[in-house]
Amino acid sequence: MHTLSTKATEAQEAARDTIRRHINARHAHEVIFTSGTTASINLAANSLGQLLLKNGDEVLISGMEHHANIVPWQMVCERYGAKLKVIPVTDEGELEPRRRDDATEYFTERTKVFAITHVSNTLGTINPIKELIAQARKQGIITVVDGAQAIAHLNVDVQDLGCDLYAFSGHKAYGPTGTGVLYGREELLERMPPWQGGGEMIDVVTFEKTTYAKLPFKFEAGTPHIAGIIGLGEAIRWMEDYDKAAMAAHEHKLLEHATKELLTIDGLRIIGTAKEKVGVIGFVIGGVHHYDLGTLLDQQGIAVRTGHHCTQPLMERFGVSGTTRASFACFNTVAEVDALVAGVKKGVKMLR
Ligand SMILES: *Cc1c(COP(=O)(O)O)cnc(C)c1O
């Protein structure tokens, strides 16, 4: 009954509604707060595993998944005797079925869950998930989308996509660290068992039996990251001040410029050349180790990420130990891309 606590709760629930509106969910209680995409997918995998998976069932993922969309499924598959199947990836970094927007050849009667990334964090590839989801739904397969790389760069409309579950991180959408969301379709969330138990997620507790709280609280055990959630709501509202299509167009311009300029560097190979990409550009350079290049770029004030980007199977697919990856946000400029290219050239000269 305390004024401040009521205010905090109201602000948290206002953030939930902001996010509902932003992803066009039907109800605010379809938005579950987590600590990030990893926690969202672990919730999805553990709960869906308990609800659906039997010995011999299959979970389908793709070869371009982040470890966060591989390992939780592997863990539940092992627990229930299910099999993890993987859609391969082409040399360009697209899904490899006969057609990149047709996954039906990978579905069997035993496929229960199809978990797929909307956008690859390593390759930048935008997957045609709307088509893939429609195919899965036709066969009664539950769809889980890793939207960590999409939320800040594309228009995400969960009703239009038709997905069952959609996960993302606040800290990849200009929000505070340690915040995230799992969107779920109400009908499915109602059927899914809670994953974590504790305070806030209960209705009545006795030593004999506990009944659970309504959505979304059934899935939000313990004290939430209230300050972070309010911050995430503000970050989303800030994004909404801009036109997402215009943001995407600007980032695409930076990507095209960077691609053209980086390819003038002798021995540079871009990993991820899909037709549809967000502003993510990962590359390797013959005779130059990505860690060394990353260090030299850092010394010039240029922030890139180096290494396997939490996608070791994908690195293996492309036969590299890691890449140097630049990624563009809406506030980056052409001049910054030029500084990146000049920095890489300087680094290569020093390292070769
Ligand atoms: C970052 C990322 C994750 C994991 O997100 P966390 O915020 O670390 O939980 C999962 N998938 C993709 C595509 C990512 O980029």
The ligand as an SDF file (V2000), in Angstrom:
LIG
                    3D

 15 15  0  0  0  0  0  0  0  0999 V2000
   23.1560  -11.3210  -27.9290 C   0  0  0  0  0  0  0  0  0  0  0  0
   22.3760  -12.3920  -28.5830 C   0  0  0  0  0  0  0  0  0  0  0  0
   21.7750  -13.4050  -27.8230 C   0  0  0  0  0  0  0  0  0  0  0  0
   21.9390  -13.4910  -26.3360 C   0  0  0  0  0  0  0  0  0  0  0  0
   21.4290  -12.3690  -25.7290 O   0  0  0  0  0  0  0  0  0  0  0  0
   21.7950  -11.9760  -24.2140 P   0  0  0  0  0  0  0  0  0  0  0  0
   21.3810  -10.5720  -24.1590 O   0  0  0  0  0  0  0  0  0  0  0  0
   23.2690  -12.1770  -24.0780 O   0  0  0  0  0  0  0  0  0  0  0  0
   21.0150  -12.8670  -23.3380 O   0  0  0  0  0  0  0  0  0  0  0  0
   21.0440  -14.3510  -28.4880 C   0  0  0  0  0  0  0  0  0  0  0  0
   20.8990  -14.3210  -29.8120 N   0  0  0  0  0  0  0  0  0  0  0  0
   21.4410  -13.3610  -30.5780 C   0  0  0  0  0  0  0  0  0  0  0  0
   21.2050  -13.3730  -32.0610 C   0  0  0  0  0  0  0  0  0  0  0  0
   22.2040  -12.3680  -29.9970 C   0  0  0  0  0  0  0  0  0  0  0  0
   22.7610  -11.4290  -30.7500 O   0  0  0  0  0  0  0  0  0  0  0  0
  1  2  1  0
  2  3  1  0
  2 14  2  0
  3  4  1  0
  3 10  2  0
  4  5  1  0
  5  6  1  0
  6  7  2  0
  6  8  1  0
  6  9  1  0
 10 11  1  0
 11 12  2  0
 12 13  1  0
 12 14  1  0
 14 15  1  0
M  END
$$$$
